Amino acid sequence: MARRERRPRQHLAGIADIRITADEATVALVTEALRREFVITDPEPYDSGHTYLRLDAGNTAPDPDHG
C-alpha cells in the first residue's frame, strides 16, 4: 500500500505537533482534555494507527519590547 501524500509541515513558536497512538475512544478522551485547555486542530487519523493534531500553546517567542 502506497503512503498518502503529506501536507507540508510548518514549525512555529508555541505550536506543538502531537501524535497519538491509541484506539478511537482514547483519542477522543485525550482530544477532549486538550480542548479544555488549549486551541487544537481537529485530530487527523492515518492508516498507520497514529492520529495527528496540532496544539497552540500561544506565542512563546521572546518579546523584543521586554528585554
C-alpha positions, 0 to 999 in steps of 0.5 A: 500500500502506497503512503498518502501524500503529506501536507507540508509541515510548518514549525512555529513558536508555541505550536506543538505537533502531537501524535497519538497512538491509541484506539478511537475512544482514547483519542477522543478522551485525550482530544477532549482534555486538550480542548479544555485547555488549549486551541487544537486542530481537529485530530487527523487519523492515518492508516498507520494507527497514529492520529495527528493534531496540532496544539497552540500553546500561544506565542512563546517567542521572546518579546523584543519590547521586554528585554 
